[in-house]
Amino acid sequence: MKYDTYFHLTADDDTPTSAMATGSNYWEDLRKQARQLENELDMKLVSFSKLCTSYSSGHDHQTRPRSDSFGPQDNMVVAMTTEVEQLLAKLAVINDKMAEYTSSPGASSQNAALMHTLQRHRDILQDYTHEFHKTKSNFFSLREREDLLGSVHRDIESYKNSSGVNNRRTELFLKEHEHLRNSDRLIDNAISIAMATKENITFQRGMLKSIQTRVTTLANRFPAINSLIQKINLRKRRDSLILGGVIGVCTILLLLYTFRSVSGL
């Protein structure tokens, strides 16, 4: 590996400080390459996402090519896919070299900081890879849907133009089919509204039953609450009487003590 040459001392340089400095330069070179690749990947992924998103707007279902042929935009997507995959592979190689460097004996003094940096670059690579595969999957799903719709439109057009005598009849059949589809759509909407109304009525029924249950529970608890309040009032009245009696006795004793003291003088 390249970083091994940085840690071997030459005959003219036998100090470990030079090896550590050289290893640090190698690590910085790897980080610089990783950041450069990450910046390139970021720009490529943004362009790739825009290209895949605008894919359907540049195609007409009736005029787009067959699914086994590629147009200019398809070729651009394929070329950009290849470029992004190559950049991801290069960034993975750089991360592997950084991992090898962190496991070397010369990097043990700064292992925690190096591992933190390596983990951050690995997370970035993982995020970019996930985003790329997600965009690529969405693109192929969109292309399959566009191919399917284009095939349906081509079949309809070919069927309508297959016979000049039956064109009028075919148009009538298509219109009738469209009317039936509209009727089915209206029926589905009516059924959906009815189901939603049923769910709302069921929910309201449950709410009313819950309210009735709570009212019944409160009505059953009122006698117990009244009885509790009466007991509390009796307890307060008894405590007041006891406190008044104690105060009265204390007052009488105080007066008797005062009179006895005066008579003793």
Buried (B, 14 or more C-beta within 10 A) or exposed (E): EEBEEBBEEEEEEEEEEBBBEBBBEBBEBBBEBBEEBBEBBEEBBEBBBEBBEEBBEEBEBEEBEEEEEEEEBBEBBEEBBEBBEEBBEBBBEBBEBBBBBBEBEBBEEBEEEBBEBBEEBBEBBEEBBEBBEEBBEBBEEBBEEBBEBBBEBBEEEEEBEEEEEEEEEBEEEEEEEEEEEEEEEEEEEEEEEEEEEEEEEEEEEEEEEEEEEEEEEEEEEEEEEEEEEEEEEEEEEEEEEEEEEEEEEEEEEEEEEEEEEEEEE
